Amino acid sequence: MPEAKSKAQQQAAGAALSAKRGETDKSDLQGASVAMYESMSEDELEAMASTSREDLPETAGED
């Protein structure tokens, strides 16, 4: 299962997961969360969204 590599990626996965479950409208999604919604399963999104944020950088390019 995929793990988020940044806080931004983890947040986008959470938004996509919410839309996938019908909790929010797909039209509310922006940027990477749209692509995640269309290309990932609910299980994959859940795994990515549940990644611990403690040691993640804000964006994938940071260390």
PDB file of N, CA, C and O in Angstrom:
ATOM      1  N   MET A   1       0.834  -1.189   0.000  1.00  0.00           N
ATOM      2  CA  MET A   1       0.000   0.000   0.000  1.00  0.00           C
ATOM      3  C   MET A   1       0.876   1.248   0.000  1.00  0.00           C
ATOM      4  O   MET A   1       1.938   1.269   0.621  1.00  0.00           O
ATOM      5  N   PRO A   2       0.435   2.269  -0.686  1.00  0.00           N
ATOM      6  CA  PRO A   2       1.234   3.490  -0.765  1.00  0.00           C
ATOM      7  C   PRO A   2       1.193   4.277   0.538  1.00  0.00           C
ATOM      8  O   PRO A   2       0.189   4.281   1.250  1.00  0.00           O
ATOM      9  N   GLU A   3       2.300   4.938   0.832  1.00  0.00           N
ATOM     10  CA  GLU A   3       2.353   5.845   1.968  1.00  0.00           C
ATOM     11  C   GLU A   3       2.600   7.248   1.446  1.00  0.00           C
ATOM     12  O   GLU A   3       3.300   7.436   0.451  1.00  0.00           O
ATOM     13  N   ALA A   4       2.031   8.214   2.110  1.00  0.00           N
ATOM     14  CA  ALA A   4       2.240   9.603   1.706  1.00  0.00           C
ATOM     15  C   ALA A   4       3.687  10.001   1.959  1.00  0.00           C
ATOM     16  O   ALA A   4       4.289   9.589   2.951  1.00  0.00           O
ATOM     17  N   LYS A   5       4.238  10.798   1.063  1.00  0.00           N
ATOM     18  CA  LYS A   5       5.614  11.257   1.182  1.00  0.00           C
ATOM     19  C   LYS A   5       5.693  12.689   1.702  1.00  0.00           C
ATOM     20  O   LYS A   5       6.786  13.201   1.944  1.00  0.00           O
ATOM     21  N   SER A   6       4.537  13.342   1.875  1.00  0.00           N
ATOM     22  CA  SER A   6       4.497  14.702   2.407  1.00  0.00           C
ATOM     23  C   SER A   6       3.136  14.949   3.050  1.00  0.00           C
ATOM     24  O   SER A   6       2.179  14.208   2.828  1.00  0.00           O
ATOM     25  N   LYS A   7       3.075  16.008   3.852  1.00  0.00           N
ATOM     26  CA  LYS A   7       1.813  16.381   4.480  1.00  0.00           C
ATOM     27  C   LYS A   7       0.793  16.802   3.425  1.00  0.00           C
ATOM     28  O   LYS A   7      -0.397  16.518   3.563  1.00  0.00           O
ATOM     29  N   ALA A   8       1.253  17.473   2.382  1.00  0.00           N
ATOM     30  CA  ALA A   8       0.351  17.902   1.315  1.00  0.00           C
ATOM     31  C   ALA A   8      -0.253  16.695   0.600  1.00  0.00           C
ATOM     32  O   ALA A   8      -1.443  16.689   0.284  1.00  0.00           O
ATOM     33  N   GLN A   9       0.561  15.681   0.346  1.00  0.00           N
ATOM     34  CA  GLN A   9       0.075  14.473  -0.327  1.00  0.00           C
ATOM     35  C   GLN A   9      -0.916  13.728   0.571  1.00  0.00           C
ATOM     36  O   GLN A   9      -1.916  13.198   0.087  1.00  0.00           O
ATOM     37  N   GLN A  10      -0.643  13.688   1.856  1.00  0.00           N
ATOM     38  CA  GLN A  10      -1.532  13.013   2.806  1.00  0.00           C
ATOM     39  C   GLN A  10      -2.876  13.739   2.871  1.00  0.00           C
ATOM     40  O   GLN A  10      -3.927  13.103   2.945  1.00  0.00           O
ATOM     41  N   GLN A  11      -2.837  15.055   2.844  1.00  0.00           N
ATOM     42  CA  GLN A  11      -4.070  15.848   2.885  1.00  0.00           C
ATOM     43  C   GLN A  11      -4.870  15.667   1.598  1.00  0.00           C
ATOM     44  O   GLN A  11      -6.095  15.556   1.645  1.00  0.00           O
ATOM     45  N   ALA A  12      -4.201  15.637   0.462  1.00  0.00           N
ATOM     46  CA  ALA A  12      -4.888  15.437  -0.821  1.00  0.00           C
ATOM     47  C   ALA A  12      -5.551  14.064  -0.857  1.00  0.00           C
ATOM     48  O   ALA A  12      -6.662  13.918  -1.367  1.00  0.00           O
ATOM     49  N   ALA A  13      -4.871  13.062  -0.318  1.00  0.00           N
ATOM     50  CA  ALA A  13      -5.442  11.716  -0.277  1.00  0.00           C
ATOM     51  C   ALA A  13      -6.682  11.693   0.615  1.00  0.00           C
ATOM     52  O   ALA A  13      -7.660  11.016   0.299  1.00  0.00           O
ATOM     53  N   GLY A  14      -6.644  12.421   1.715  1.00  0.00           N
ATOM     54  CA  GLY A  14      -7.812  12.510   2.592  1.00  0.00           C
ATOM     55  C   GLY A  14      -9.003  13.151   1.902  1.00  0.00           C
ATOM     56  O   GLY A  14     -10.138  12.704   2.069  1.00  0.00           O
ATOM     57  N   ALA A  15      -8.748  14.189   1.134  1.00  0.00           N
ATOM     58  CA  ALA A  15      -9.832  14.850   0.392  1.00  0.00           C
ATOM     59  C   ALA A  15     -10.410  13.915  -0.663  1.00  0.00           C
ATOM     60  O   ALA A  15     -11.627  13.832  -0.826  1.00  0.00           O
ATOM     61  N   ALA A  16      -9.533  13.210  -1.380  1.00  0.00           N
ATOM     62  CA  ALA A  16      -9.993  12.269  -2.406  1.00  0.00           C
ATOM     63  C   ALA A  16     -10.779  11.129  -1.778  1.00  0.00           C
ATOM     64  O   ALA A  16     -11.785  10.684  -2.331  1.00  0.00           O
ATOM     65  N   LEU A  17     -10.328  10.662  -0.638  1.00  0.00           N
ATOM     66  CA  LEU A  17     -11.028   9.580   0.063  1.00  0.00           C
ATOM     67  C   LEU A  17     -12.420  10.027   0.490  1.00  0.00           C
ATOM     68  O   LEU A  17     -13.382   9.268   0.365  1.00  0.00           O
ATOM     69  N   SER A  18     -12.532  11.236   0.985  1.00  0.00           N
ATOM     70  CA  SER A  18     -13.827  11.771   1.394  1.00  0.00           C
ATOM     71  C   SER A  18     -14.797  11.813   0.213  1.00  0.00           C
ATOM     72  O   SER A  18     -15.971  11.471   0.355  1.00  0.00           O
ATOM     73  N   ALA A  19     -14.304  12.228  -0.943  1.00  0.00           N
ATOM     74  CA  ALA A  19     -15.152  12.270  -2.136  1.00  0.00           C
ATOM     75  C   ALA A  19     -15.493  10.858  -2.613  1.00  0.00           C
ATOM     76  O   ALA A  19     -16.618  10.598  -3.040  1.00  0.00           O
ATOM     77  N   LYS A  20     -14.532   9.959  -2.540  1.00  0.00           N
ATOM     78  CA  LYS A  20     -14.751   8.578  -2.978  1.00  0.00           C
ATOM     79  C   LYS A  20     -15.838   7.926  -2.126  1.00  0.00           C
ATOM     80  O   LYS A  20     -16.617   7.116  -2.627  1.00  0.00           O
ATOM     81  N   ARG A  21     -15.892   8.273  -0.856  1.00  0.00           N
ATOM     82  CA  ARG A  21     -16.897   7.717   0.061  1.00  0.00           C
ATOM     83  C   ARG A  21     -18.230   8.446  -0.033  1.00  0.00           C
ATOM     84  O   ARG A  21     -19.207   8.028   0.588  1.00  0.00           O
ATOM     85  N   GLY A  22     -18.283   9.526  -0.797  1.00  0.00           N
ATOM     86  CA  GLY A  22     -19.523  10.275  -0.956  1.00  0.00           C
ATOM     87  C   GLY A  22     -19.773  11.278   0.144  1.00  0.00           C
ATOM     88  O   GLY A  22     -20.877  11.814   0.250  1.00  0.00           O
ATOM     89  N   GLU A  23     -18.767  11.547   0.971  1.00  0.00           N
ATOM     90  CA  GLU A  23     -18.916  12.500   2.071  1.00  0.00           C
ATOM     91  C   GLU A  23     -18.810  13.943   1.590  1.00  0.00           C
ATOM     92  O   GLU A  23     -19.363  14.847   2.216  1.00  0.00           O
ATOM     93  N   THR A  24     -18.104  14.164   0.486  1.00  0.00           N
ATOM     94  CA  THR A  24     -18.007  15.483  -0.143  1.00  0.00           C
ATOM     95  C   THR A  24     -18.204  15.314  -1.645  1.00  0.00           C
ATOM     96  O   THR A  24     -18.118  14.201  -2.166  1.00  0.00           O
ATOM     97  N   ASP A  25     -18.467  16.407  -2.333  1.00  0.00           N
ATOM     98  CA  ASP A  25     -18.662  16.359  -3.782  1.00  0.00           C
ATOM     99  C   ASP A  25     -17.331  16.270  -4.505  1.00  0.00           C
ATOM    100  O   ASP A  25     -16.352  16.898  -4.104  1.00  0.00           O
ATOM    101  N   LYS A  26     -17.300  15.487  -5.571  1.00  0.00           N
ATOM    102  CA  LYS A  26     -16.100  15.386  -6.393  1.00  0.00           C
ATOM    103  C   LYS A  26     -15.739  16.752  -6.963  1.00  0.00           C
ATOM    104  O   LYS A  26     -14.560  17.044  -7.163  1.00  0.00           O
ATOM    105  N   SER A  27     -16.730  17.585  -7.224  1.00  0.00           N
ATOM    106  CA  SER A  27     -16.476  18.910  -7.789  1.00  0.00           C
ATOM    107  C   SER A  27     -15.728  19.824  -6.816  1.00  0.00           C
ATOM    108  O   SER A  27     -15.199  20.855  -7.230  1.00  0.00           O
ATOM    109  N   ASP A  28     -15.676  19.466  -5.537  1.00  0.00           N
ATOM    110  CA  ASP A  28     -14.940  20.257  -4.548  1.00  0.00           C
ATOM    111  C   ASP A  28     -13.444  19.953  -4.565  1.00  0.00           C
ATOM    112  O   ASP A  28     -12.660  20.686  -3.962  1.00  0.00           O
ATOM    113  N   LEU A  29     -13.041  18.883  -5.245  1.00  0.00           N
ATOM    114  CA  LEU A  29     -11.634  18.494  -5.284  1.00  0.00           C
ATOM    115  C   LEU A  29     -10.840  19.420  -6.183  1.00  0.00           C
ATOM    116  O   LEU A  29     -11.364  19.960  -7.158  1.00  0.00           O
ATOM    117  N   GLN A  30      -9.558  19.601  -5.844  1.00  0.00           N
ATOM    118  CA  GLN A  30      -8.659  20.436  -6.632  1.00  0.00           C
ATOM    119  C   GLN A  30      -7.303  19.749  -6.746  1.00  0.00           C
ATOM    120  O   GLN A  30      -6.920  18.965  -5.877  1.00  0.00           O
ATOM    121  N   GLY A  31      -6.586  20.043  -7.814  1.00  0.00           N
ATOM    122  CA  GLY A  31      -5.210  19.606  -7.973  1.00  0.00           C
ATOM    123  C   GLY A  31      -5.019  18.106  -7.899  1.00  0.00           C
ATOM    124  O   GLY A  31      -5.721  17.342  -8.562  1.00  0.00           O
ATOM    125  N   ALA A  32      -4.054  17.689  -7.079  1.00  0.00           N
ATOM    126  CA  ALA A  32      -3.661  16.283  -6.996  1.00  0.00           C
ATOM    127  C   ALA A  32      -4.787  15.386  -6.491  1.00  0.00           C
ATOM    128  O   ALA A  32      -4.845  14.208  -6.844  1.00  0.00           O
ATOM    129  N   SER A  33      -5.670  15.925  -5.680  1.00  0.00           N
ATOM    130  CA  SER A  33      -6.745  15.098  -5.141  1.00  0.00           C
ATOM    131  C   SER A  33      -7.691  14.606  -6.241  1.00  0.00           C
ATOM    132  O   SER A  33      -8.287  13.537  -6.103  1.00  0.00           O
ATOM    133  N   VAL A  34      -7.837  15.371  -7.331  1.00  0.00           N
ATOM    134  CA  VAL A  34      -8.668  14.946  -8.463  1.00  0.00           C
ATOM    135  C   VAL A  34      -8.048  13.716  -9.115  1.00  0.00           C
ATOM    136  O   VAL A  34      -8.739  12.732  -9.381  1.00  0.00           O
ATOM    137  N   ALA A  35      -6.746  13.774  -9.372  1.00  0.00           N
ATOM    138  CA  ALA A  35      -6.051  12.641  -9.993  1.00  0.00           C
ATOM    139  C   ALA A  35      -6.073  11.425  -9.077  1.00  0.00           C
ATOM    140  O   ALA A  35      -6.240  10.299  -9.546  1.00  0.00           O
ATOM    141  N   MET A  36      -5.907  11.640  -7.783  1.00  0.00           N
ATOM    142  CA  MET A  36      -5.943  10.525  -6.826  1.00  0.00           C
ATOM    143  C   MET A  36      -7.330   9.880  -6.815  1.00  0.00           C
ATOM    144  O   MET A  36      -7.448   8.655  -6.799  1.00  0.00           O
ATOM    145  N   TYR A  37      -8.367  10.699  -6.824  1.00  0.00           N
ATOM    146  CA  TYR A  37      -9.740  10.208  -6.828  1.00  0.00           C
ATOM    147  C   TYR A  37      -9.984   9.294  -8.019  1.00  0.00           C
ATOM    148  O   TYR A  37     -10.606   8.240  -7.890  1.00  0.00           O
ATOM    149  N   GLU A  38      -9.489   9.710  -9.180  1.00  0.00           N
ATOM    150  CA  GLU A  38      -9.742   8.970 -10.413  1.00  0.00           C
ATOM    151  C   GLU A  38      -8.867   7.732 -10.571  1.00  0.00           C
ATOM    152  O   GLU A  38      -9.275   6.776 -11.231  1.00  0.00           O
ATOM    153  N   SER A  39      -7.673   7.727  -9.984  1.00  0.00           N
ATOM    154  CA  SER A  39      -6.731   6.640 -10.262  1.00  0.00           C
ATOM    155  C   SER A  39      -6.503   5.662  -9.120  1.00  0.00           C
ATOM    156  O   SER A  39      -5.876   4.622  -9.325  1.00  0.00           O
ATOM    157  N   MET A  40      -6.994   5.963  -7.924  1.00  0.00           N
ATOM    158  CA  MET A  40      -6.713   5.105  -6.768  1.00  0.00           C
ATOM    159  C   MET A  40      -7.998   4.515  -6.195  1.00  0.00           C
ATOM    160  O   MET A  40      -9.071   5.113  -6.279  1.00  0.00           O
ATOM    161  N   SER A  41      -7.861   3.331  -5.614  1.00  0.00           N
ATOM    162  CA  SER A  41      -9.003   2.692  -4.961  1.00  0.00           C
ATOM    163  C   SER A  41      -9.210   3.300  -3.579  1.00  0.00           C
ATOM    164  O   SER A  41      -8.341   4.005  -3.066  1.00  0.00           O
ATOM    165  N   GLU A  42     -10.352   3.025  -2.988  1.00  0.00           N
ATOM    166  CA  GLU A  42     -10.637   3.523  -1.637  1.00  0.00           C
ATOM    167  C   GLU A  42      -9.617   2.987  -0.637  1.00  0.00           C
ATOM    168  O   GLU A  42      -9.193   3.717   0.259  1.00  0.00           O
ATOM    169  N   ASP A  43      -9.217   1.725  -0.777  1.00  0.00           N
ATOM    170  CA  ASP A  43      -8.216   1.140   0.128  1.00  0.00           C
ATOM    171  C   ASP A  43      -6.870   1.835   0.001  1.00  0.00           C
ATOM    172  O   ASP A  43      -6.210   2.099   1.006  1.00  0.00           O
ATOM    173  N   GLU A  44      -6.455   2.137  -1.235  1.00  0.00           N
ATOM    174  CA  GLU A  44      -5.187   2.838  -1.447  1.00  0.00           C
ATOM    175  C   GLU A  44      -5.232   4.241  -0.859  1.00  0.00           C
ATOM    176  O   GLU A  44      -4.276   4.687  -0.225  1.00  0.00           O
ATOM    177  N   LEU A  45      -6.343   4.931  -1.071  1.00  0.00           N
ATOM    178  CA  LEU A  45      -6.493   6.276  -0.525  1.00  0.00           C
ATOM    179  C   LEU A  45      -6.498   6.249   0.998  1.00  0.00           C
ATOM    180  O   LEU A  45      -5.905   7.117   1.640  1.00  0.00           O
ATOM    181  N   GLU A  46      -7.160   5.264   1.572  1.00  0.00           N
ATOM    182  CA  GLU A  46      -7.204   5.159   3.031  1.00  0.00           C
ATOM    183  C   GLU A  46      -5.805   4.937   3.602  1.00  0.00           C
ATOM    184  O   GLU A  46      -5.447   5.534   4.617  1.00  0.00           O
ATOM    185  N   ALA A  47      -5.014   4.081   2.953  1.00  0.00           N
ATOM    186  CA  ALA A  47      -3.647   3.823   3.412  1.00  0.00           C
ATOM    187  C   ALA A  47      -2.807   5.095   3.342  1.00  0.00           C
ATOM    188  O   ALA A  47      -2.040   5.385   4.260  1.00  0.00           O
ATOM    189  N   MET A  48      -2.947   5.845   2.266  1.00  0.00           N
ATOM    190  CA  MET A  48      -2.160   7.067   2.109  1.00  0.00           C
ATOM    191  C   MET A  48      -2.629   8.149   3.073  1.00  0.00           C
ATOM    192  O   MET A  48      -1.810   8.862   3.653  1.00  0.00           O
ATOM    193  N   ALA A  49      -3.921   8.274   3.242  1.00  0.00           N
ATOM    194  CA  ALA A  49      -4.468   9.303   4.127  1.00  0.00           C
ATOM    195  C   ALA A  49      -4.172   9.016   5.594  1.00  0.00           C
ATOM    196  O   ALA A  49      -4.126   9.942   6.404  1.00  0.00           O
ATOM    197  N   SER A  50      -3.974   7.763   5.946  1.00  0.00           N
ATOM    198  CA  SER A  50      -3.725   7.415   7.341  1.00  0.00           C
ATOM    199  C   SER A  50      -2.248   7.414   7.708  1.00  0.00           C
ATOM    200  O   SER A  50      -1.897   7.076   8.838  1.00  0.00           O
ATOM    201  N   THR A  51      -1.376   7.788   6.773  1.00  0.00           N
ATOM    202  CA  THR A  51       0.056   7.893   7.052  1.00  0.00           C
ATOM    203  C   THR A  51       0.279   8.898   8.172  1.00  0.00           C
ATOM    204  O   THR A  51      -0.306   9.981   8.168  1.00  0.00           O
ATOM    205  N   SER A  52       1.121   8.540   9.126  1.00  0.00           N
ATOM    206  CA  SER A  52       1.447   9.456  10.216  1.00  0.00           C
ATOM    207  C   SER A  52       2.109  10.701   9.660  1.00  0.00           C
ATOM    208  O   SER A  52       3.035  10.600   8.856  1.00  0.00           O
ATOM    209  N   ARG A  53       1.653  11.869  10.073  1.00  0.00           N
ATOM    210  CA  ARG A  53       2.183  13.144   9.572  1.00  0.00           C
ATOM    211  C   ARG A  53       3.390  13.616  10.360  1.00  0.00           C
ATOM    212  O   ARG A  53       4.046  14.577   9.956  1.00  0.00           O
ATOM    213  N   GLU A  54       3.695  12.980  11.451  1.00  0.00           N
ATOM    214  CA  GLU A  54       4.712  13.458  12.393  1.00  0.00           C
ATOM    215  C   GLU A  54       6.055  13.779  11.740  1.00  0.00           C
ATOM    216  O   GLU A  54       6.611  14.851  11.978  1.00  0.00           O
ATOM    217  N   ASP A  55       6.580  12.876  10.928  1.00  0.00           N
ATOM    218  CA  ASP A  55       7.907  13.076  10.352  1.00  0.00           C
ATOM    219  C   ASP A  55       7.879  13.450   8.866  1.00  0.00           C
ATOM    220  O   ASP A  55       8.908  13.389   8.193  1.00  0.00           O
ATOM    221  N   LEU A  56       6.722  13.830   8.363  1.00  0.00           N
ATOM    222  CA  LEU A  56       6.618  14.181   6.944  1.00  0.00           C
ATOM    223  C   LEU A  56       6.941  15.651   6.711  1.00  0.00           C
ATOM    224  O   LEU A  56       6.579  16.503   7.522  1.00  0.00           O
ATOM    225  N   PRO A  57       7.627  15.954   5.598  1.00  0.00           N
ATOM    226  CA  PRO A  57       7.825  17.365   5.229  1.00  0.00           C
ATOM    227  C   PRO A  57       6.506  17.940   4.730  1.00  0.00           C
ATOM    228  O   PRO A  57       5.579  17.198   4.405  1.00  0.00           O
ATOM    229  N   GLU A  58       6.428  19.277   4.670  1.00  0.00           N
ATOM    230  CA  GLU A  58       5.212  19.933   4.176  1.00  0.00           C
ATOM    231  C   GLU A  58       4.919  19.534   2.729  1.00  0.00           C
ATOM    232  O   GLU A  58       3.780  19.219   2.383  1.00  0.00           O
ATOM    233  N   THR A  59       5.958  19.550   1.887  1.00  0.00           N
ATOM    234  CA  THR A  59       5.820  19.150   0.488  1.00  0.00           C
ATOM    235  C   THR A  59       6.887  18.108   0.176  1.00  0.00           C
ATOM    236  O   THR A  59       7.860  17.974   0.917  1.00  0.00           O
ATOM    237  N   ALA A  60       6.712  17.379  -0.901  1.00  0.00           N
ATOM    238  CA  ALA A  60       7.595  16.274  -1.228  1.00  0.00           C
ATOM    239  C   ALA A  60       9.032  16.710  -1.514  1.00  0.00           C
ATOM    240  O   ALA A  60       9.945  15.902  -1.343  1.00  0.00           O
ATOM    241  N   GLY A  61       9.269  17.932  -1.935  1.00  0.00           N
ATOM    242  CA  GLY A  61      10.610  18.401  -2.250  1.00  0.00           C
ATOM    243  C   GLY A  61      11.445  18.778  -1.040  1.00  0.00           C
ATOM    244  O   GLY A  61      12.656  18.967  -1.159  1.00  0.00           O
ATOM    245  N   GLU A  62      10.820  18.889   0.119  1.00  0.00           N
ATOM    246  CA  GLU A  62      11.540  19.284   1.346  1.00  0.00           C
ATOM    247  C   GLU A  62      12.089  18.063   2.062  1.00  0.00           C
ATOM    248  O   GLU A  62      11.561  16.959   1.927  1.00  0.00           O
ATOM    249  N   ASP A  63      13.155  18.273   2.825  1.00  0.00           N
ATOM    250  CA  ASP A  63      13.698  17.184   3.675  1.00  0.00           C
ATOM    251  C   ASP A  63      13.808  17.616   5.096  1.00  0.00           C
ATOM    252  O   ASP A  63      14.241  16.838   5.946  1.00  0.00           O
TER     253      ASP A  63
END
